[in-house]
Amino acid sequence: MNRKELLLITAVALGTLLNPLNTTMISVALARLQEDFQLTFADISWLISTYYLASAIGQPVMGKWSDLFGRKRVFMLGLFLVTLSSSLAPLSPSYGWLIGFRIIQAIGSSALFPSGMGMIRSQITSRQARALGILSIFSSTSAAFGPSLGGLLLHYGDWPLIFLCNFPFIAGSFVLAWKVFPNDAASSGRASDMDWRGVMLFCVAIFMWLLFFLSLSDGYSLWKLAASVILTVWFYRFELRRSKPFIDVVFLRQNINVTLIYAQFILTNVAFYSIMFGIPSYLQRVQRMDPQQTGLVMLSIAGFSVLVTPIVGRWIDRRGSKPSLIVGTACVIAGALLLLLIQDDASVFTIFLALCVLGIANGFNNLGMQTSLYDFVTKEETGVASGLFMTSRFIGTILSSSLLAALFGESITTAHLHSMAWTCAGLGVLMFVLTLRLPQVNRPVAHEKAG
């Protein structure tokens, strides 16, 4: 890998880490925000869910825009929006304003992954798994580092620092992208090329599903479920008739492997983000840890994710994605079952052991899922495929916040933690089954075909 390629990867990595980092960094601050704005856990879950919702919608929209209007342009636009929101969020006069600025932040950071991945795949043609491994350390594992960094920032300041700490990453990404990204060709895309009615239907359907899942904490809402199903079917049938659809449902129907990868990634993120948001709140409320101690304990997930990711990248280059996913999904099951050992007076070692196994699972699954997706899509499809991949992530995170709201509600107990652990173990079993049916692909051959 030459110097220019390394700088390009670094530029993309510094940008793409902003979304997952800001997704989880705020988890340690939830208790503090509840006190500051006088909220219940169900209320504060809207701060998480709206960020997920905006990201779920923003990822495929920005992926399509990067394909239409140029990857460098969309990447720079995303950095600008994150800068704007990170500057204004600490000044929020109310909880509603804070949610609004977080939505802007989510949309801006959503532009960075699909445009950045499109840039990587077009500029780096050999050993892409290793390049994706470097990106995974920065982006996917930054989600695991979020609680640890958030805990340190809360210890030495207050929740506004969680937004202000974005600026070094923004500045580094902007300078490198400005220098090393090739200029976009003259744009042949037009705003009218965007399937705006499809986007609106997608937004309404996703929002309706969010309302349904968040309502589960108060009981089962039949009309919300019915409305969600009807809107989803309507969206699917509408996109089938479009010559330039927002989401190519024909492609998804014809390529079952890609569809199942998205489904598995949803399950992966339900389990991962349930743990990333549930454990910090549990440690502070039940185990009586302060934010700094909580952040240090959560560092076990991040540390082991980073440790295994380079190894996984080399393994995937030699053996393909499937073996790494088998190990990763097995670790999800094992780590979730280890959470059952945690009691009200649990030792730090017991908690650390369970989180280490879950960190290993995160490292194997994140890179394995990314490389598995690119085995089945061409370079020309990278932007929209990457956007849908991240939409799958945020559908999973929306489900995780709904699960936590249903389990924890007004209070958090060890029994609730164990219920979450059993749920995550069940999800791990489903992930393992989906992995076993995934075809084994020789990556060098796959890339030759994609090229």
PLY file of the C-alpha trace (Angstrom):
ply
format ascii 1.0
element vertex 451
property float x
property float y
property float z
element edge 450
property int vertex1
property int vertex2
end_header
0.00 0.00 0.00
1.61 3.29 -1.12
1.61 6.62 0.73
-1.22 8.17 -1.30
-3.50 5.18 -0.69
-2.73 5.30 3.04
-3.56 9.01 3.22
-6.79 8.43 1.29
-7.81 5.66 3.69
-6.98 7.90 6.66
-9.10 10.75 5.26
-12.07 8.44 4.80
-11.52 6.75 8.16
-11.41 10.00 10.15
-14.71 11.00 8.55
-16.53 7.68 8.76
-15.74 7.20 12.45
-17.85 10.28 13.31
-21.21 8.54 12.91
-20.57 5.39 14.99
-18.51 7.34 17.54
-21.33 9.82 18.13
-23.82 6.96 18.18
-22.31 5.39 21.30
-20.25 8.18 22.90
-23.42 9.69 24.31
-24.43 6.43 26.03
-22.44 7.25 29.18
-24.03 10.72 29.25
-27.62 9.45 29.25
-27.86 9.43 33.03
-26.46 12.98 33.17
-28.86 14.18 30.44
-31.79 12.59 32.28
-30.91 14.70 35.31
-30.23 17.87 33.30
-33.48 17.77 31.30
-35.52 15.80 33.90
-36.33 12.83 31.66
-37.17 9.12 32.06
-35.17 6.42 30.23
-38.07 6.10 27.76
-37.85 9.88 27.11
-34.08 9.86 26.66
-34.36 6.93 24.22
-35.74 9.43 21.68
-32.29 11.09 21.59
-30.89 7.73 20.49
-33.76 6.69 18.23
-34.00 9.94 16.24
-30.26 9.79 15.55
-30.71 6.23 14.29
-33.75 7.21 12.24
-31.98 10.12 10.54
-28.97 7.89 9.87
-31.09 5.05 8.50
-32.70 7.46 6.04
-29.59 9.52 5.37
-27.25 6.66 4.48
-28.99 5.46 1.28
-29.97 9.03 0.29
-26.39 10.25 0.59
-25.13 7.06 -1.06
-27.35 7.79 -4.06
-26.24 11.42 -4.07
-22.58 10.42 -4.06
-23.20 8.25 -7.13
-25.11 11.08 -8.88
-23.22 14.23 -7.90
-19.70 13.11 -6.97
-18.15 11.41 -3.96
-15.81 14.24 -2.98
-18.62 16.84 -3.07
-20.92 14.75 -0.87
-18.10 13.87 1.54
-17.27 17.58 2.04
-20.96 18.44 2.48
-21.18 15.82 5.22
-18.19 17.29 7.08
-19.78 20.75 6.92
-23.07 19.53 8.44
-21.26 17.70 11.25
-19.26 20.87 11.98
-22.43 22.95 12.12
-24.30 20.58 14.42
-21.34 19.98 16.74
-20.95 23.74 17.17
-24.62 24.36 17.99
-25.57 21.29 20.06
-23.71 22.42 23.23
-25.80 25.63 23.13
-29.13 23.76 23.08
-31.67 25.67 25.22
-33.93 22.61 25.56
-34.10 18.87 24.95
-36.01 19.40 21.69
-33.23 21.61 20.31
-30.64 18.99 21.27
-32.57 16.33 19.35
-32.73 18.66 16.31
-28.98 19.26 16.28
-28.34 15.53 16.69
-30.51 14.88 13.62
-28.39 17.34 11.57
-25.27 15.61 12.87
-26.66 12.22 11.86
-27.50 13.37 8.32
-24.06 14.94 7.86
-22.15 11.94 9.17
-24.35 9.66 7.04
-22.83 11.21 3.92
-19.31 10.13 4.88
-19.52 6.33 4.83
-21.13 5.66 1.40
-19.14 8.39 -0.38
-15.93 7.33 1.38
-16.42 3.64 0.59
-17.13 4.48 -3.04
-13.86 6.43 -3.13
-11.92 3.53 -1.58
-13.28 0.93 -3.98
-12.60 3.11 -7.03
-9.05 4.07 -6.01
-7.74 0.93 -4.28
-8.01 -2.21 -6.39
-5.79 -4.73 -4.58
-5.98 -6.15 -1.04
-9.23 -4.39 -0.35
-9.93 -6.52 2.73
-6.81 -5.09 4.36
-7.87 -1.55 3.43
-11.35 -2.23 4.79
-9.71 -3.62 7.93
-8.00 -0.28 8.56
-11.32 1.49 7.99
-13.05 -0.92 10.34
-10.58 -0.09 13.12
-11.42 3.60 12.71
-15.15 3.39 12.01
-16.78 0.24 13.34
-14.58 -0.10 16.41
-14.97 3.61 17.15
-18.50 2.67 18.18
-16.93 0.41 20.81
-14.60 3.22 21.96
-17.51 5.67 22.28
-18.53 4.87 25.87
-14.91 4.98 27.07
-14.24 8.35 25.47
-17.60 9.66 26.65
-16.84 8.57 30.20
-13.53 10.45 30.23
-15.12 13.59 28.78
-17.89 13.52 31.40
-15.36 13.02 34.18
-13.37 16.11 33.19
-16.26 18.24 31.93
-19.91 17.77 30.98
-21.99 16.44 28.08
-21.24 19.40 25.70
-17.66 18.09 25.41
-19.07 15.03 23.63
-19.92 17.29 20.69
-16.84 19.51 20.82
-14.44 16.57 20.66
-15.51 15.97 17.04
-13.49 18.91 15.73
-10.01 17.27 15.60
-11.45 14.39 13.53
-13.33 16.80 11.25
-10.24 18.96 10.67
-7.99 15.99 9.91
-10.48 14.44 7.51
-11.14 17.75 5.72
-7.46 18.59 5.13
-6.55 15.11 3.87
-9.68 14.75 1.70
-9.08 18.16 0.13
-5.52 17.13 -0.80
-5.74 13.46 -1.79
-9.29 12.89 -3.06
-9.39 13.09 -6.87
-11.70 15.84 -8.11
-15.15 14.73 -9.20
-15.94 14.74 -12.88
-18.48 17.27 -14.09
-21.75 16.12 -12.56
-24.20 14.55 -14.97
-26.74 13.97 -12.21
-29.77 16.15 -11.53
-31.97 16.56 -8.49
-34.86 15.20 -10.57
-32.92 11.92 -10.95
-33.65 11.25 -7.28
-36.74 9.17 -6.54
-38.15 11.71 -4.08
-41.52 10.00 -3.66
-39.71 6.77 -2.88
-37.57 8.62 -0.32
-40.67 10.06 1.35
-42.41 6.66 1.47
-39.24 5.12 2.92
-39.03 7.85 5.59
-42.66 7.45 6.62
-42.40 3.65 6.75
-39.21 3.71 8.86
-40.71 6.33 11.20
-43.88 4.26 11.63
-41.84 1.18 12.53
-39.92 3.32 15.04
-43.17 4.45 16.67
-44.38 0.85 16.83
-41.23 -0.52 18.46
-40.97 2.35 20.95
-44.60 1.78 21.94
-43.85 -1.81 23.00
-42.77 -0.57 26.43
-46.38 0.57 27.03
-48.10 -2.39 25.37
-48.86 -3.84 21.95
-50.25 -1.35 19.39
-52.09 -3.25 16.65
-52.85 -0.18 14.52
-49.21 0.93 14.50
-48.12 -2.55 13.43
-50.76 -2.65 10.68
-49.79 0.84 9.45
-46.09 -0.14 9.41
-46.76 -3.29 7.38
-49.05 -1.48 4.90
-46.52 1.32 4.36
-43.70 -1.19 3.85
-45.69 -3.16 1.25
-46.72 0.09 -0.45
-43.08 1.24 -0.60
-41.97 -2.13 -2.03
-44.64 -2.17 -4.76
-43.99 1.50 -5.59
-40.24 0.91 -6.04
-40.88 -2.11 -8.25
-42.48 0.20 -10.83
-39.73 2.86 -10.82
-37.15 2.97 -13.62
-34.70 4.73 -11.25
-35.79 3.57 -7.80
-34.45 4.96 -4.54
-33.91 1.40 -3.34
-33.50 -1.22 -6.05
-35.85 -3.84 -4.65
-35.55 -5.85 -7.87
-31.81 -6.18 -7.23
-32.46 -7.24 -3.64
-35.06 -9.80 -4.75
-32.75 -11.24 -7.41
-29.63 -11.26 -5.19
-30.76 -13.14 -2.13
-27.24 -13.22 -0.69
-27.09 -9.41 -0.41
-30.57 -9.31 1.13
-29.64 -11.91 3.75
-26.40 -10.05 4.53
-28.46 -6.96 5.28
-30.82 -9.05 7.44
-27.89 -10.54 9.36
-26.34 -7.10 9.85
-29.62 -5.88 11.35
-29.52 -8.73 13.88
-25.83 -8.09 14.60
-26.53 -4.48 15.48
-29.60 -5.21 17.59
-27.37 -7.34 19.82
-24.31 -5.04 19.76
-26.09 -1.75 20.44
-28.37 -3.26 23.09
-25.17 -4.10 24.94
-23.43 -0.79 24.14
-26.33 1.26 25.50
-27.68 -1.12 28.13
-24.44 -1.97 29.94
-23.25 1.63 30.70
-26.63 2.56 32.18
-26.69 -0.69 34.18
-23.15 -0.14 35.52
-24.00 3.36 36.70
-27.46 2.63 38.14
-26.97 -0.87 39.65
-23.21 -1.36 40.07
-22.84 2.31 41.17
-19.88 3.07 38.94
-19.10 6.67 38.00
-18.83 7.69 34.29
-15.02 7.33 34.24
-15.12 3.81 35.74
-17.91 2.86 33.34
-15.88 4.13 30.39
-12.83 2.14 31.48
-14.84 -1.07 31.83
-16.44 -0.55 28.41
-12.94 -0.12 26.98
-12.66 -3.92 27.02
-15.06 -4.14 24.05
-13.12 -1.54 22.06
-9.72 -2.94 22.95
-10.44 -6.46 21.80
-12.23 -5.20 18.68
-9.11 -3.29 17.66
-6.83 -6.18 18.59
-8.54 -8.76 16.39
-9.49 -6.58 13.39
-6.07 -6.58 11.62
-5.85 -10.35 12.14
-9.35 -10.79 10.73
-8.45 -8.64 7.69
-5.51 -10.89 6.80
-7.59 -14.02 7.41
-10.36 -12.78 5.12
-7.83 -11.98 2.37
-6.74 -15.65 2.50
-9.93 -17.53 3.38
-12.89 -15.27 2.57
-15.53 -13.76 4.86
-17.48 -16.83 6.00
-14.98 -18.29 8.52
-14.66 -14.94 10.33
-18.45 -14.65 10.56
-18.72 -18.16 12.04
-16.27 -17.18 14.79
-17.94 -13.79 15.30
-21.48 -15.11 15.66
-20.33 -17.89 18.01
-18.69 -15.22 20.20
-21.95 -13.23 20.30
-23.71 -16.28 21.77
-20.88 -16.96 24.24
-20.56 -13.31 25.33
-24.31 -12.92 25.83
-24.46 -16.08 27.97
-21.53 -14.82 30.06
-23.62 -11.73 30.93
-25.87 -14.09 32.88
-23.03 -14.50 35.41
-23.35 -10.82 36.39
-25.19 -10.29 39.68
-25.87 -7.19 41.81
-22.50 -7.61 43.54
-20.58 -8.86 40.49
-16.81 -8.44 40.36
-15.28 -6.19 37.74
-13.46 -9.25 36.37
-16.75 -11.04 35.56
-18.06 -7.99 33.70
-14.71 -7.53 31.95
-14.64 -11.18 30.78
-18.08 -11.01 29.18
-17.33 -7.69 27.44
-13.98 -8.99 26.12
-15.73 -11.86 24.33
-18.29 -9.42 22.92
-15.43 -7.17 21.75
-13.90 -10.11 19.86
-17.32 -10.77 18.30
-17.54 -7.12 17.20
-14.15 -7.24 15.48
-14.94 -10.44 13.57
-18.51 -9.50 12.62
-17.98 -5.91 11.48
-15.21 -6.63 9.00
-16.71 -9.97 7.99
-20.07 -8.39 7.15
-18.50 -5.51 5.18
-16.27 -7.72 3.04
-19.05 -10.26 2.57
-21.30 -7.55 1.11
-18.68 -6.40 -1.40
-18.25 -9.97 -2.62
-21.72 -9.68 -4.18
-21.88 -6.10 -5.49
-19.97 -4.34 -8.28
-17.92 -1.16 -7.88
-20.66 0.83 -9.62
-23.15 -0.30 -6.96
-20.88 0.54 -4.02
-22.46 3.88 -3.09
-26.04 2.70 -2.79
-25.01 -0.74 -1.44
-22.92 0.92 1.29
-25.79 3.25 2.10
-28.19 0.32 2.46
-25.60 -1.54 4.53
-25.48 1.33 6.99
-29.27 1.63 6.86
-29.34 -1.99 8.02
-27.06 -0.99 10.88
-29.39 1.76 11.97
-32.51 -0.34 11.61
-30.74 -2.67 14.03
-29.92 0.18 16.38
-33.52 1.44 16.26
-34.64 -2.04 17.28
-32.02 -2.10 20.06
-33.27 1.18 21.55
-36.83 -0.15 21.39
-35.72 -3.36 23.10
-34.00 -1.42 25.88
-36.99 0.89 26.36
-39.23 -2.18 26.67
-36.88 -4.00 29.08
-35.63 -1.14 31.24
-38.57 1.32 31.11
-38.58 3.36 34.30
-35.82 1.38 36.06
-32.84 -0.90 35.43
-32.22 -4.12 37.37
-30.01 -7.19 37.07
-33.07 -9.23 36.07
-33.65 -6.84 33.15
-29.97 -7.22 32.16
-30.38 -11.01 32.11
-33.48 -10.69 29.91
-31.42 -8.61 27.49
-28.65 -11.25 27.58
-31.06 -14.08 26.68
-32.47 -11.99 23.82
-28.97 -11.27 22.46
-28.03 -14.96 22.71
-31.13 -15.84 20.68
-30.18 -13.26 18.07
-26.69 -14.79 17.97
-28.19 -18.19 17.13
-30.13 -16.67 14.21
-26.96 -14.93 13.00
-25.06 -18.22 13.16
-27.71 -19.97 11.05
-27.60 -17.20 8.41
-23.80 -17.42 8.33
-23.84 -21.15 7.66
-26.02 -20.72 4.56
-23.77 -17.95 3.14
-21.75 -19.15 0.08
-17.98 -19.35 0.47
-16.38 -16.81 -1.91
-12.71 -16.59 -2.89
-12.07 -12.86 -2.49
-9.38 -12.31 -5.18
-11.66 -13.98 -7.76
-14.63 -11.92 -6.57
-12.73 -8.70 -7.00
-11.62 -9.63 -10.48
-15.23 -10.12 -11.44
-16.27 -6.91 -9.76
-13.62 -5.05 -11.68
0 1
1 2
2 3
3 4
4 5
5 6
6 7
7 8
8 9
9 10
10 11
11 12
12 13
13 14
14 15
15 16
16 17
17 18
18 19
19 20
20 21
21 22
22 23
23 24
24 25
25 26
26 27
27 28
28 29
29 30
30 31
31 32
32 33
33 34
34 35
35 36
36 37
37 38
38 39
39 40
40 41
41 42
42 43
43 44
44 45
45 46
46 47
47 48
48 49
49 50
50 51
51 52
52 53
53 54
54 55
55 56
56 57
57 58
58 59
59 60
60 61
61 62
62 63
63 64
64 65
65 66
66 67
67 68
68 69
69 70
70 71
71 72
72 73
73 74
74 75
75 76
76 77
77 78
78 79
79 80
80 81
81 82
82 83
83 84
84 85
85 86
86 87
87 88
88 89
89 90
90 91
91 92
92 93
93 94
94 95
95 96
96 97
97 98
98 99
99 100
100 101
101 102
102 103
103 104
104 105
105 106
106 107
107 108
108 109
109 110
110 111
111 112
112 113
113 114
114 115
115 116
116 117
117 118
118 119
119 120
120 121
121 122
122 123
123 124
124 125
125 126
126 127
127 128
128 129
129 130
130 131
131 132
132 133
133 134
134 135
135 136
136 137
137 138
138 139
139 140
140 141
141 142
142 143
143 144
144 145
145 146
146 147
147 148
148 149
149 150
150 151
151 152
152 153
153 154
154 155
155 156
156 157
157 158
158 159
159 160
160 161
161 162
162 163
163 164
164 165
165 166
166 167
167 168
168 169
169 170
170 171
171 172
172 173
173 174
174 175
175 176
176 177
177 178
178 179
179 180
180 181
181 182
182 183
183 184
184 185
185 186
186 187
187 188
188 189
189 190
190 191
191 192
192 193
193 194
194 195
195 196
196 197
197 198
198 199
199 200
200 201
201 202
202 203
203 204
204 205
205 206
206 207
207 208
208 209
209 210
210 211
211 212
212 213
213 214
214 215
215 216
216 217
217 218
218 219
219 220
220 221
221 222
222 223
223 224
224 225
225 226
226 227
227 228
228 229
229 230
230 231
231 232
232 233
233 234
234 235
235 236
236 237
237 238
238 239
239 240
240 241
241 242
242 243
243 244
244 245
245 246
246 247
247 248
248 249
249 250
250 251
251 252
252 253
253 254
254 255
255 256
256 257
257 258
258 259
259 260
260 261
261 262
262 263
263 264
264 265
265 266
266 267
267 268
268 269
269 270
270 271
271 272
272 273
273 274
274 275
275 276
276 277
277 278
278 279
279 280
280 281
281 282
282 283
283 284
284 285
285 286
286 287
287 288
288 289
289 290
290 291
291 292
292 293
293 294
294 295
295 296
296 297
297 298
298 299
299 300
300 301
301 302
302 303
303 304
304 305
305 306
306 307
307 308
308 309
309 310
310 311
311 312
312 313
313 314
314 315
315 316
316 317
317 318
318 319
319 320
320 321
321 322
322 323
323 324
324 325
325 326
326 327
327 328
328 329
329 330
330 331
331 332
332 333
333 334
334 335
335 336
336 337
337 338
338 339
339 340
340 341
341 342
342 343
343 344
344 345
345 346
346 347
347 348
348 349
349 350
350 351
351 352
352 353
353 354
354 355
355 356
356 357
357 358
358 359
359 360
360 361
361 362
362 363
363 364
364 365
365 366
366 367
367 368
368 369
369 370
370 371
371 372
372 373
373 374
374 375
375 376
376 377
377 378
378 379
379 380
380 381
381 382
382 383
383 384
384 385
385 386
386 387
387 388
388 389
389 390
390 391
391 392
392 393
393 394
394 395
395 396
396 397
397 398
398 399
399 400
400 401
401 402
402 403
403 404
404 405
405 406
406 407
407 408
408 409
409 410
410 411
411 412
412 413
413 414
414 415
415 416
416 417
417 418
418 419
419 420
420 421
421 422
422 423
423 424
424 425
425 426
426 427
427 428
428 429
429 430
430 431
431 432
432 433
433 434
434 435
435 436
436 437
437 438
438 439
439 440
440 441
441 442
442 443
443 444
444 445
445 446
446 447
447 448
448 449
449 450
